[in-house]
Amino acid sequence: MQDAETAREQLPAHTLRVAGVVDDSIVDGPGLRFSVFVQGCPHHCPGCHNPQTHPFEGGTLMTVEELLGRFTGNPLLRGVTFSGGEPFCQPGPLAELGRLVHEAGGDVYCYTGYTYEQLLQNPDPDVQALLGETDVLVDGPFLLEQRDLTLTFRGSANQRLIDVKESQRQGRAVELRLDD
Ligand code: SF4
């Protein structure tokens, strides 16, 4: 089985390995959203709802341009959500897509099995670029023992909705409190 790094190196430029897309999601963030589920995840959280997204091969190759067109083609969409799979295993093309979505007036939610603090320490410029194009980061692995179906946009209580811009301003993780 391919690892994340090999899979990433073999991807053509401006291209993502995608497990699937949802054109009009209402469960992956606020408003109507275009959700991109990337293929490949190294975390293997017990109880994961998307185990078919774990292998780093398979899925479908889609260009950034194609994905952007799906977003801009529907004026009712508020933004995009990157989920998976692990978006931070394909950070370059997702950062590019996030930048273009911002230019088109949309916002960006991004799910990750890493914590915000782990991502901050990652020296990979593409990882930092994707973090920089993320408005709200839903961070941390899915923990079955902390599963809570009442949480907004999250599966387990350890996961946080991080306001990335505010966190960068304050130098600490600042959470959105949608459930209060
Ligand atoms: S990070 Fe997400 S996709 Fe990956 S194993 Fe955990 S729950 Fe599943």
Residues whose N, C-alpha, C, O or C-beta is under 5 A from the ligand:
A	BS01	SF4	C41 H43 H44 C45 C48 N50 G84 G85 G113 P141 F142
